Amino acid sequence: MKAWVKRDGELRLCDVPDPVAGADELLIRVGAVSLNRGEIRTVARAAEGTIPGWDVAGTVVATPLNRNGPGEGARVASVLRGGGWAELATVPVAQAALVPDEVDLEVAATLPIAALTVVRAFDVAGRLLGKRLLVTGGSGGVGQFAIQLGAIAGAHVCAVSARQSEHEHLKGLGAAEIVASIDDAGGSFDLVLESVGGPSLAKAVELVARGGVVVTIGNSSERDTTLNARDIYSKGAARIYGLLIFEEIESRRIGARELAQLMDLVRTGRLRAPVAVRRSWTELPETISELERRVFAGKAVLQVA
């Protein structure tokens, strides 16, 4: 099979042996992958010979010997620790969710990392009906899912986005307020979903309500954060929760069941995947470059052929 492999310090499309599925794994023919900033950064630190790729959607070509999970021909999506940027991939049965017939594989591939991160953040915060939610990085893939799912949950959603051209679109997704900078956000918030890091995270701690929670999911600014401890202990049970989706899945706090529920929201039209770019996977290097330079908002999806 062909796969994108780290060789001589860069990604190359190479011929490699087909993967062999374990006892509780499906072998799938990958139809689509979506890109995440986090996985792009891990490529630089990855060992030679690594096949990256976290988000996959495809068709089952071989089932486990115990016959657990979907059968051959079933369409599934999943989160992987790696190995997704390939024509074939192995997927743990426990992490595979069926893709409904009405949902494209390209759309399904956007859900595992980004949308599951949002669902788990909401679980941490508890009931959101009537609560105030602040979403940094509102124009990104996670941000657009958070706006929609927050509105569905009955929250008053304030989104932070420096992309003025995206503001009307974000309102259409359910944002009640949109600000260009977190410094412009007014009031306090029961949940802050924070992905920027640096001073943005410090401001999020200032803005969190008494008893609220800041869920930090990334550091796209690559900057250090300086906090005033008073901003935490003066707010009673307010807290900061660091969310790494792989740890959440491996600890069974979230998984295939929630991914299937997200698929159903897409199937019924209640949730829209923020697909900004659809390309062939042969255009991976160019797409990574554009993602790093923030050329587009939303998710990039690559079709594997």
NORHU-V748289 format. One record per residue. N is the residue number from 0. RES is the residue in one small letter. SS is DSSP state (helix for helix, strand for strand, loop for the rest). Layout:
N;RES;SS + N;RES;SS
This chain:
0;m;loop + 1;k;strand + 2;a;strand + 3;w;strand + 4;v;strand + 5;k;strand + 6;r;strand + 7;d;loop + 8;g;loop + 9;e;strand + 10;l;strand + 11;r;strand + 12;l;strand + 13;c;strand + 14;d;strand + 15;v;loop + 16;p;loop + 17;d;loop + 18;p;loop + 19;v;loop + 20;a;loop + 21;g;loop + 22;a;loop + 23;d;loop + 24;e;strand + 25;l;strand + 26;l;strand + 27;i;strand + 28;r;strand + 29;v;strand + 30;g;strand + 31;a;strand + 32;v;strand + 33;s;strand + 34;l;loop + 35;n;loop + 36;r;helix + 37;g;helix + 38;e;helix + 39;i;helix + 40;r;helix + 41;t;helix + 42;v;helix + 43;a;helix + 44;r;helix + 45;a;loop + 46;a;loop + 47;e;loop + 48;g;loop + 49;t;loop + 50;i;loop + 51;p;loop + 52;g;loop + 53;w;loop + 54;d;strand + 55;v;strand + 56;a;strand + 57;g;strand + 58;t;strand + 59;v;strand + 60;v;strand + 61;a;strand + 62;t;loop + 63;p;loop + 64;l;loop + 65;n;loop + 66;r;loop + 67;n;loop + 68;g;loop + 69;p;loop + 70;g;loop + 71;e;loop + 72;g;loop + 73;a;loop + 74;r;strand + 75;v;strand + 76;a;strand + 77;s;strand + 78;v;strand + 79;l;loop + 80;r;loop + 81;g;loop + 82;g;loop + 83;g;loop + 84;w;loop + 85;a;strand + 86;e;loop + 87;l;strand + 88;a;strand + 89;t;strand + 90;v;strand + 91;p;strand + 92;v;helix + 93;a;helix + 94;q;helix + 95;a;strand + 96;a;strand + 97;l;strand + 98;v;loop + 99;p;loop + 100;d;loop + 101;e;loop + 102;v;loop + 103;d;loop + 104;l;helix + 105;e;helix + 106;v;helix + 107;a;helix + 108;a;loop + 109;t;loop + 110;l;loop + 111;p;helix + 112;i;helix + 113;a;helix + 114;a;helix + 115;l;helix + 116;t;helix + 117;v;helix + 118;v;helix + 119;r;helix + 120;a;helix + 121;f;helix + 122;d;helix + 123;v;helix + 124;a;helix + 125;g;loop + 126;r;loop + 127;l;loop + 128;l;loop + 129;g;loop + 130;k;loop + 131;r;strand + 132;l;strand + 133;l;strand + 134;v;strand + 135;t;loop + 136;g;loop + 137;g;loop + 138;s;loop + 139;g;loop + 140;g;helix + 141;v;helix + 142;g;helix + 143;q;helix + 144;f;helix + 145;a;helix + 146;i;helix + 147;q;helix + 148;l;helix + 149;g;helix + 150;a;helix + 151;i;helix + 152;a;loop + 153;g;loop + 154;a;loop + 155;h;strand + 156;v;strand + 157;c;strand + 158;a;strand + 159;v;strand + 160;s;loop + 161;a;loop + 162;r;loop + 163;q;helix + 164;s;helix + 165;e;helix + 166;h;helix + 167;e;helix + 168;h;helix + 169;l;helix + 170;k;helix + 171;g;helix + 172;l;helix + 173;g;loop + 174;a;loop + 175;a;loop + 176;e;strand + 177;i;strand + 178;v;strand + 179;a;loop + 180;s;loop + 181;i;helix + 182;d;helix + 183;d;helix + 184;a;loop + 185;g;loop + 186;g;loop + 187;s;loop + 188;f;strand + 189;d;strand + 190;l;strand + 191;v;strand + 192;l;strand + 193;e;strand + 194;s;loop + 195;v;loop + 196;g;loop + 197;g;loop + 198;p;helix + 199;s;helix + 200;l;helix + 201;a;helix + 202;k;helix + 203;a;helix + 204;v;helix + 205;e;helix + 206;l;helix + 207;v;strand + 208;a;strand + 209;r;strand + 210;g;strand + 211;g;strand + 212;v;strand + 213;v;strand + 214;v;strand + 215;t;strand + 216;i;loop + 217;g;loop + 218;n;loop + 219;s;loop + 220;s;loop + 221;e;loop + 222;r;loop + 223;d;loop + 224;t;loop + 225;t;loop + 226;l;loop + 227;n;loop + 228;a;loop + 229;r;helix + 230;d;helix + 231;i;helix + 232;y;helix + 233;s;loop + 234;k;loop + 235;g;loop + 236;a;loop + 237;a;loop + 238;r;strand + 239;i;strand + 240;y;strand + 241;g;strand + 242;l;loop + 243;l;loop + 244;i;helix + 245;f;helix + 246;e;helix + 247;e;helix + 248;i;helix + 249;e;helix + 250;s;loop + 251;r;loop + 252;r;loop + 253;i;loop + 254;g;loop + 255;a;helix + 256;r;helix + 257;e;helix + 258;l;helix + 259;a;helix + 260;q;helix + 261;l;helix + 262;m;helix + 263;d;helix + 264;l;helix + 265;v;helix + 266;r;helix + 267;t;loop + 268;g;loop + 269;r;loop + 270;l;loop + 271;r;loop + 272;a;loop + 273;p;loop + 274;v;strand + 275;a;strand + 276;v;strand + 277;r;strand + 278;r;strand + 279;s;strand + 280;w;helix + 281;t;helix + 282;e;helix + 283;l;helix + 284;p;helix + 285;e;helix + 286;t;helix + 287;i;helix + 288;s;helix + 289;e;helix + 290;l;helix + 291;e;helix + 292;r;loop + 293;r;loop + 294;v;loop + 295;f;loop + 296;a;loop + 297;g;loop + 298;k;strand + 299;a;strand + 300;v;strand + 301;l;strand + 302;q;strand + 303;v;loop + 304;a;loop
